[in-house]
Amino acid sequence: MPSFDFLPLLWWGLPLALAPVIIHLINLLRHRKVPWAAMEFLIASQKKYRTRVLLRQLLLLLLRVAAIVGIALLFAQPRWRSAVGAFLGGSRTAHIVLLDDSYSMSDRVGESTAFDRGRGVIERILEELVSSRHSHELLVGRFSTISSTDSATPEDLERKETTRWDVTRQMVSPQSVQAIRNEIKSLVVSQSAATPREAILAATEMIGFGSGTSNVLWLITDFRSKDWKVADETAAALRQLSDQGVDLRLVDCAQGDHGNLTIERLDVVGGVSAKGVLVPLEVTVRNSSDRPVRNVSIDFKEDGAARPSVRLEEIPARGISSQRLESIFSTSGSHLISARLENDAVAVDNTRSTVIDIADYVDVLLIDGDPNGGSRTGDAFFVAAALAPGSGVATGLRPRIEPPRALGELDLKTFDAIWLMDVERLDEAEVAAIERYARSGGGVVFFLGPRSNATTINQLLYRNGDGLFPVPLAGPVDMLVDSVEKSPDVIVQDHPVVAVLSGQRNPLLGGVSINRYMAVERGYIAPTGSGLRRLLELRGGAPLAVERPYGEGLVVAFLSTASPTWNNWARGNPSWVVVMLELESHLAHVSRKALSLEVGDRLEVKLIPGTDESEVDFLLPPDGAVLRVAGTIDAAGSMTAELEAATIAGPYAARWQRTDGSEAEKLFSVNVVPEEGDIERIGRERLDRTLSGVKFTLEKAAELRPDSESFAGISLVTPFLYGLIVVLLLEQFVAYLCSYHSLSRSNRIG
């Protein structure tokens, strides 16, 4: 028999069906006297057509009553729950439940988290279904464990259910309810940043392969802005389900609007990662609340040992604040640095760690353009002296001076940066080698001088902007002496390398005299998007030092000499050493950047066949559980051991034996995705805009009262709608037959 989702609307609408009858009776009481001469003809006609007219009027009355009843039924949302429904396709309802387990669901308010409330919603749905007298199927999965498949055959989906869904598709019955209840209680929130999109696509694949004739999709999540503000693919998937007649039930598990602090970044910023050298680090904290937060303390640990805390005075509303600190490592190897905030609403993003690989020395390659080499007055000597001054001053850098041919002979990846000093010419192989190095993230510096040829550089290195060199050159130019205003020859630009020298009339740069430089081609304007920046400018506005990205790396060109040939900067001026060290740090920041891994990423260890054993032990957080993984050899002969996915944040270690009996170790730092810590709510109004055209219901988890009767059986809305259209068309046709229509003038004349 039929039932209705909104029965009160039916009771309010049915009395309106009496309106046509009442209007008809009122019209019968209204008599008009019309003068008429030929009464005998009128009486005869009335006797002849009386029955036909009464039948048409009765049919018209019934059609109008039926139209009003049909509209009331549509508003009441009828469903069919009888044997006829089973004959039409079955009266079983399939429930697919998608539970958000991203770490924002660990947001705690009072004694419960959003995930606890979501799990409680599933338990209430289960209790309602098992008490129903109708048949229900249930399928439950968490966002982080389910994703769409490339194929959608029944066999693939059956396999996917077994491996990915927490509760596989099954009938809800008194016999199965306890096992389902135990499975739901065992679900825990993950540390992933899983989004609704993949889960909804997975649900789309499962709909249609079950035995249910009606489908209900439960989407239980916290509706954070980051997932729903711009969600075109998610909205498209839900729109497709809605168009297919799937009943979409959205449940909001979050409570209240409050902020959260997230450690967004912990990285090495510049410096040299070598033992005995100060290594600068920077920690950044994001505030996702609408109010500023003050006096935030951050605790640090270095290889497990506590370090002094740092304090952030204020983090602006919906903004970030950063603080720098320094470490000195006495031993080479991998070192673990961790930062931690006090616990707040979401605890898992209050911790972040990074692994720093400390070397004994960092090698820097200096290409000396002097064919004689080794001169204590050449460019390479002055750069090497700045990078490694000696006399007890540790920089961690080890300059290596080589001729240009070394570019084609050495493994350039082993060098922190490459400096080319007044090189007359490079062959094609050497140019190709240094361009590969820069494209892959290396830093390159050019110093020009008497041996540098503008035409050669333009042809081989600039190549109309496609090459390595940042700008086209015109040739060497003498710098005119300013004997009147006596302005400084060098002007500092807005760039981190020379930030320490910024300020008007800097005394360190005031003593620098430029006698000669290589001029940039007249009229040259950097293309939009080239990334060209100036570090230093000459009096008069000509560039002295420029920078341009090349691939993943950076290239800097000083348009004068490093030695005191065209200028006197390197002769006893402390700013020379400062700028050279800052430049080396700036160039190498890409290659020195620590490996950043997030929850869900693969951990990979490269092994050397014949040198390393083939098995690797991965030590997993938080308690150091060991997982042994066998390495695999690919077609190229490379051997790799992989941990498929890191499921929780924390430090990981990989240990393996070498064939000579020694042990090797590699540390990994895995962190949560910081964007997931932004717990801003989207709100109903914006959600309606995002899901425009999607028919859904949205309820609060605490207020949800699932009613199995409201979604059991077959929806009759569509057939009733088609029936109503037919009734309205018939009503118009019968009304036309019952009305009076005068003949056209031509018919009357004929």
Sequence and secondary structure as in RCSB ss.txt:
>XXXX:A:sequence
MPSFDFLPLLWWGLPLALAPVIIHLINLLRHRKVPWAAMEFLIASQKKYRTRVLLRQLLLLLLRVAAIVGIALLF
AQPRWRSAVGAFLGGSRTAHIVLLDDSYSMSDRVGESTAFDRGRGVIERILEELVSSRHSHELLVGRFSTISSTD
SATPEDLERKETTRWDVTRQMVSPQSVQAIRNEIKSLVVSQSAATPREAILAATEMIGFGSGTSNVLWLITDFRS
KDWKVADETAAALRQLSDQGVDLRLVDCAQGDHGNLTIERLDVVGGVSAKGVLVPLEVTVRNSSDRPVRNVSIDF
KEDGAARPSVRLEEIPARGISSQRLESIFSTSGSHLISARLENDAVAVDNTRSTVIDIADYVDVLLIDGDPNGGS
RTGDAFFVAAALAPGSGVATGLRPRIEPPRALGELDLKTFDAIWLMDVERLDEAEVAAIERYARSGGGVVFFLGP
RSNATTINQLLYRNGDGLFPVPLAGPVDMLVDSVEKSPDVIVQDHPVVAVLSGQRNPLLGGVSINRYMAVERGYI
APTGSGLRRLLELRGGAPLAVERPYGEGLVVAFLSTASPTWNNWARGNPSWVVVMLELESHLAHVSRKALSLEVG
DRLEVKLIPGTDESEVDFLLPPDGAVLRVAGTIDAAGSMTAELEAATIAGPYAARWQRTDGSEAEKLFSVNVVPE
EGDIERIGRERLDRTLSGVKFTLEKAAELRPDSESFAGISLVTPFLYGLIVVLLLEQFVAYLCSYHSLSRSNRIG
>XXXX:A:secstr
 EEETTHHHHHHHGGGGGHHHHHHHHHHH       S HHHHHHHHHHHHHHHHHHHHHHHHHHHHHHHHHHHHH
H EEE SHHHHHHT   EEEEEEE  SGGGG EETTEEHHHHHHHHHHHHHHHHHHSSS EEEEEEETTT    S
   HHHHHHHHHHH SEEEEE  TTTHHHHHHHHHT    S    HHHHHHHHHHHTTSSS SEEEEEEEE  BH
HHHSS HHHHHHHHHHHHTT EEEEEE   S    EEEEEEEE SS  BTTSEEEEEEEEEE SSS EEEEEEEE
EETTEEEEEEEEEEE TT EEEEEEEEE SS EEEEEEEE    SS GGGEEEEEEEEBS EEEEEEE  SS   
TTSHHHHHHHHH  BTTB   EEEEEE GGGGGTS GGG SEEEEES     HHHHHHHHHHHHTT EEEEE  T
T  HHHIIIIIIGGGTSSSSS EEEEEE     SS   SEEE S GGGGGG STT HHHHT  B EEEEE TT  
  TTS  EEEEEETTS EEEEEEEETTEEEEEESS SSTTTB TTTT HHHHHHHHHHHHHHTHHHH    EETT
  EEEEE BTTEEEEEEEEETTTTEEEEEE EE TTS EEEEES   S EEEEEEEEETTS EEEEEEEEE  GG
GG   B  HHHHHHHTTT   EEEEGGG    GGGTSSEE HHHHHHHHHHHHHHHHHHHHHHS     HHHHH 
